[in-house]
Amino acid sequence: MAQVSELKASVRTCAGTGGARAVRRQAGVPGVIYGNGTAPQGVALQTNELVNLMNRGRFLSTVLDLDVDGAKQRVIPREVQLDPVSGNLVHVDFQRVGAGSRIRVNVPVRFVNEALSPGLKRGGVLNIVRHEVEVTCAADAIPEILEFSLAGLEIGRSLHISAIQLPSGVEPTIKDRDFTVATIGGRKGDEEAAAPGTPGTPAAEGAAPAADAEGAGASPGDAKAAAVKAPAGKETAPAKGGAAKPAPAAKGGDKGKK
């Protein structure tokens, strides 16, 4: 757990909208402290100190010691209201946390070992589903960050909450499923095998050779030559090992002769 920061505040005597406006006119920020079985208390904070603390990051998951006119209270920020036009701070809510109490808090997520991901090396993209994970833990043991390793992840693979070992006493608020934190996206063609018909595929290896016109071993030229018909009235070339066969007589050739 990081070191607890301190923030000074003063009791706000005038409650309601009028009291809050009076604090803003004095360059302050109105706020309220509630919880831990104690009545809510209105406070006023210095804008500069509050902005400096917020600029450090993770403001809503940081436990603070709020010094209200000399009386310190352990609190955690719960809500920050900003003006929708100017962006100035309008109001801040704090929740008291007692010793040993458990709270809900969002913890930021960080990803490491990107160079060890085969999917990212092949041009894949890291799609972050959750930048923060809500957990329940002791108020004095809030983890600073949840670190996930991308080593060994291929394109199409997902990273779930079960991929990391949470610190002792830290539990995700979602318990009914192993939810996704990030995925590795990319082109599906990178994982597909070679297309059918290419060398080495079953379609290419199982193709039967073309039949020969004169038998096995004949060249394409021999097959084309064998397909040519002999002209009528002429003798064909003698076949190997046999006599030449006469050409068939033309129709009507001897008709009328005695």
PAZA-404976 format. One record per residue (C-alpha): residue in one letter; residue number from 1; x, y, z. Coordinates in steps of 0.5 Angstrom, whole numbers, padded with zeros to 4 digits, m for minus. Example, Ala and Ser with C-alpha at 12.3 -4.5 7.8 and 13.67 -1.06 7.14 Angstrom:
SITE   aa     i       x       y       z
SITE    A     1    0025   m0009    0016
SITE    S     2    0027   m0002    0014
This chain:
SITE   aa     i       x       y       z
SITE    M     1    0000    0000    0000
SITE    A     2    0002    0007   m0002
SITE    Q     3    0004    0012    0004
SITE    V     4   m0003    0016    0006
SITE    S     5   m0003    0023    0004
SITE    E     6   m0006    0028    0008
SITE    L     7   m0011    0034    0006
SITE    K     8   m0013    0040    0010
SITE    A     9   m0020    0042    0011
SITE    S    10   m0025    0046    0015
SITE    V    11   m0032    0045    0018
SITE    R    12   m0037    0048    0014
SITE    T    13   m0042    0051    0018
SITE    C    14   m0047    0053    0013
SITE    A    15   m0050    0047    0010
SITE    G    16   m0054    0047    0004
SITE    T    17   m0054    0050   m0003
SITE    G    18   m0053    0057    0000
SITE    G    19   m0047    0055    0004
SITE    A    20   m0044    0051   m0002
SITE    R    21   m0044    0057   m0006
SITE    A    22   m0041    0061   m0001
SITE    V    23   m0035    0057    0000
SITE    R    24   m0034    0057   m0008
SITE    R    25   m0034    0065   m0008
SITE    Q    26   m0028    0064   m0003
SITE    A    27   m0024    0060   m0008
SITE    G    28   m0026    0053   m0004
SITE    V    29   m0029    0047   m0006
SITE    P    30   m0035    0044   m0001
SITE    G    31   m0035    0037    0001
SITE    V    32   m0038    0032    0006
SITE    I    33   m0036    0026    0010
SITE    Y    34   m0040    0020    0011
SITE    G    35   m0040    0013    0014
SITE    N    36   m0037    0009    0019
SITE    G    37   m0044    0010    0023
SITE    T    38   m0043    0017    0024
SITE    A    39   m0047    0023    0022
SITE    P    40   m0045    0027    0016
SITE    Q    41   m0041    0033    0016
SITE    G    42   m0040    0039    0012
SITE    V    43   m0033    0041    0010
SITE    A    44   m0029    0046    0006
SITE    L    45   m0023    0045    0002
SITE    Q    46   m0017    0049   m0001
SITE    T    47   m0018    0048   m0009
SITE    N    48   m0010    0049   m0010
SITE    E    49   m0009    0043   m0005
SITE    L    50   m0014    0039   m0008
SITE    V    51   m0013    0040   m0015
SITE    N    52   m0005    0038   m0014
SITE    L    53   m0007    0032   m0010
SITE    M    54   m0012    0030   m0016
SITE    N    55   m0006    0031   m0021
SITE    R    56   m0002    0025   m0018
SITE    G    57   m0007    0020   m0021
SITE    R    58   m0012    0015   m0017
SITE    F    59   m0015    0020   m0013
SITE    L    60   m0022    0016   m0012
SITE    S    61   m0017    0010   m0010
SITE    T    62   m0013    0013   m0005
SITE    V    63   m0014    0013    0002
SITE    L    64   m0013    0020    0006
SITE    D    65   m0012    0023    0013
SITE    L    66   m0017    0029    0012
SITE    D    67   m0015    0034    0018
SITE    V    68   m0021    0038    0019
SITE    D    69   m0019    0043    0024
SITE    G    70   m0014    0039    0027
SITE    A    71   m0018    0033    0028
SITE    K    72   m0016    0027    0023
SITE    Q    73   m0020    0022    0020
SITE    R    74   m0019    0017    0015
SITE    V    75   m0023    0017    0009
SITE    I    76   m0023    0015    0002
SITE    P    77   m0026    0020   m0004
SITE    R    78   m0032    0017   m0007
SITE    E    79   m0035    0022   m0012
SITE    V    80   m0032    0028   m0015
SITE    Q    81   m0037    0033   m0019
SITE    L    82   m0034    0038   m0024
SITE    D    83   m0038    0044   m0027
SITE    P    84   m0040    0041   m0034
SITE    V    85   m0038    0048   m0038
SITE    S    86   m0032    0050   m0034
SITE    G    87   m0029    0044   m0031
SITE    N    88   m0028    0047   m0024
SITE    L    89   m0029    0043   m0018
SITE    V    90   m0036    0043   m0015
SITE    H    91   m0037    0038   m0010
SITE    V    92   m0033    0032   m0007
SITE    D    93   m0035    0026   m0003
SITE    F    94   m0031    0023    0002
SITE    Q    95   m0033    0016    0006
SITE    R    96   m0030    0015    0013
SITE    V    97   m0026    0008    0014
SITE    G    98   m0025    0005    0020
SITE    A    99   m0019    0000    0023
SITE    G   100   m0020   m0006    0019
SITE    S   101   m0026   m0004    0015
SITE    R   102   m0027   m0007    0008
SITE    I   103   m0029   m0003    0002
SITE    R   104   m0030   m0003   m0005
SITE    V   105   m0025    0000   m0010
SITE    N   106   m0023    0001   m0017
SITE    V   107   m0016   m0002   m0018
SITE    P   108   m0012    0000   m0025
SITE    V   109   m0009   m0005   m0029
SITE    R   110   m0002   m0005   m0033
SITE    F   111    0000   m0010   m0038
SITE    V   112    0007   m0012   m0039
SITE    N   113    0012   m0017   m0043
SITE    E   114    0009   m0015   m0050
SITE    A   115    0015   m0017   m0053
SITE    L   116    0014   m0024   m0051
SITE    S   117    0007   m0024   m0054
SITE    P   118    0007   m0028   m0061
SITE    G   119    0001   m0025   m0063
SITE    L   120    0003   m0018   m0062
SITE    K   121    0010   m0019   m0066
SITE    R   122    0005   m0022   m0072
SITE    G   123    0002   m0015   m0072
SITE    G   124   m0004   m0017   m0067
SITE    V   125   m0007   m0011   m0063
SITE    L   126   m0008   m0011   m0055
SITE    N   127   m0016   m0009   m0054
SITE    I   128   m0016   m0007   m0047
SITE    V   129   m0023   m0009   m0044
SITE    R   130   m0022   m0006   m0037
SITE    H   131   m0018   m0001   m0035
SITE    E   132   m0020   m0002   m0028
SITE    V   133   m0022   m0008   m0024
SITE    E   134   m0027   m0007   m0018
SITE    V   135   m0024   m0011   m0012
SITE    T   136   m0026   m0011   m0004
SITE    C   137   m0020   m0011    0000
SITE    A   138   m0018   m0008    0007
SITE    A   139   m0018    0000    0007
SITE    D   140   m0011    0000    0009
SITE    A   141   m0009   m0005    0004
SITE    I   142   m0011   m0003   m0003
SITE    P   143   m0007   m0005   m0008
SITE    E   144   m0003    0000   m0013
SITE    I   145   m0004   m0004   m0019
SITE    L   146   m0006   m0010   m0022
SITE    E   147   m0001   m0013   m0027
SITE    F   148   m0002   m0018   m0033
SITE    S   149    0003   m0021   m0037
SITE    L   150    0002   m0022   m0044
SITE    A   151    0007   m0027   m0045
SITE    G   152    0005   m0033   m0050
SITE    L   153   m0001   m0030   m0052
SITE    E   154   m0003   m0031   m0059
SITE    I   155   m0008   m0028   m0064
SITE    G   156   m0015   m0029   m0062
SITE    R   157   m0013   m0031   m0054
SITE    S   158   m0016   m0027   m0048
SITE    L   159   m0013   m0025   m0042
SITE    H   160   m0018   m0027   m0036
SITE    I   161   m0018   m0025   m0028
SITE    S   162   m0016   m0032   m0027
SITE    A   163   m0009   m0030   m0030
SITE    I   164   m0006   m0027   m0024
SITE    Q   165   m0006   m0028   m0017
SITE    L   166   m0009   m0023   m0013
SITE    P   167   m0006   m0020   m0006
SITE    S   168   m0008   m0024    0000
SITE    G   169   m0015   m0021    0002
SITE    V   170   m0016   m0018   m0005
SITE    E   171   m0023   m0021   m0008
SITE    P   172   m0026   m0018   m0015
SITE    T   173   m0033   m0016   m0014
SITE    I   174   m0035   m0020   m0020
SITE    K   175   m0035   m0027   m0017
SITE    D   176   m0040   m0031   m0022
SITE    R   177   m0035   m0031   m0028
SITE    D   178   m0028   m0031   m0030
SITE    F   179   m0029   m0024   m0034
SITE    T   180   m0024   m0022   m0039
SITE    V   181   m0019   m0016   m0038
SITE    A   182   m0016   m0016   m0045
SITE    T   183   m0016   m0020   m0052
SITE    I   184   m0011   m0020   m0057
SITE    G   185   m0014   m0018   m0064
SITE    G   186   m0011   m0019   m0071
SITE    R   187   m0013   m0022   m0078
SITE    K   188   m0015   m0029   m0078
SITE    G   189   m0012   m0031   m0084
SITE    D   190   m0005   m0031   m0080
SITE    E   191   m0007   m0037   m0077
SITE    E   192   m0010   m0041   m0083
SITE    A   193   m0007   m0046   m0087
SITE    A   194   m0005   m0046   m0094
SITE    A   195   m0011   m0046   m0099
SITE    P   196   m0013   m0052   m0102
SITE    G   197   m0009   m0054   m0109
SITE    T   198   m0003   m0051   m0107
SITE    P   199    0003   m0056   m0107
SITE    G   200    0003   m0060   m0101
SITE    T   201   m0004   m0060   m0100
SITE    P   202   m0009   m0067   m0100
SITE    A   203   m0012   m0064   m0107
SITE    A   204   m0006   m0063   m0110
SITE    E   205   m0003   m0070   m0108
SITE    G   206   m0009   m0074   m0110
SITE    A   207   m0010   m0071   m0117
SITE    A   208   m0009   m0077   m0122
SITE    P   209   m0005   m0076   m0128
SITE    A   210   m0008   m0075   m0135
SITE    A   211   m0009   m0081   m0139
SITE    D   212   m0005   m0082   m0145
SITE    A   213   m0008   m0083   m0152
SITE    E   214   m0003   m0089   m0154
SITE    G   215   m0002   m0091   m0147
SITE    A   216    0003   m0090   m0141
SITE    G   217    0009   m0086   m0143
SITE    A   218    0006   m0082   m0149
SITE    S   219    0008   m0075   m0150
SITE    P   220    0002   m0070   m0151
SITE    G   221    0005   m0069   m0158
SITE    D   222    0004   m0077   m0159
SITE    A   223   m0003   m0076   m0157
SITE    K   224   m0005   m0070   m0161
SITE    A   225   m0002   m0074   m0167
SITE    A   226   m0006   m0080   m0166
SITE    A   227   m0013   m0076   m0166
SITE    V   228   m0012   m0074   m0173
SITE    K   229   m0016   m0078   m0178
SITE    A   230   m0013   m0081   m0184
SITE    P   231   m0016   m0078   m0190
SITE    A   232   m0021   m0082   m0195
SITE    G   233   m0018   m0086   m0201
SITE    K   234   m0011   m0086   m0198
SITE    E   235   m0007   m0092   m0195
SITE    T   236   m0005   m0090   m0188
SITE    A   237    0002   m0091   m0185
SITE    P   238    0004   m0098   m0184
SITE    A   239    0004   m0100   m0176
SITE    K   240    0010   m0103   m0173
SITE    G   241    0010   m0110   m0175
SITE    G   242    0004   m0111   m0179
SITE    A   243    0002   m0109   m0187
SITE    A   244   m0001   m0103   m0189
SITE    K   245   m0009   m0103   m0189
SITE    P   246   m0013   m0101   m0195
SITE    A   247   m0017   m0095   m0195
SITE    P   248   m0024   m0096   m0195
SITE    A   249   m0027   m0095   m0202
SITE    A   250   m0031   m0089   m0204
SITE    K   251   m0039   m0090   m0204
SITE    G   252   m0041   m0091   m0211
SITE    G   253   m0034   m0092   m0214
SITE    D   254   m0035   m0099   m0218
SITE    K   255   m0043   m0098   m0220
SITE    G   256   m0045   m0099   m0227
SITE    K   257   m0038   m0103   m0229
SITE    K   258   m0039   m0109   m0232
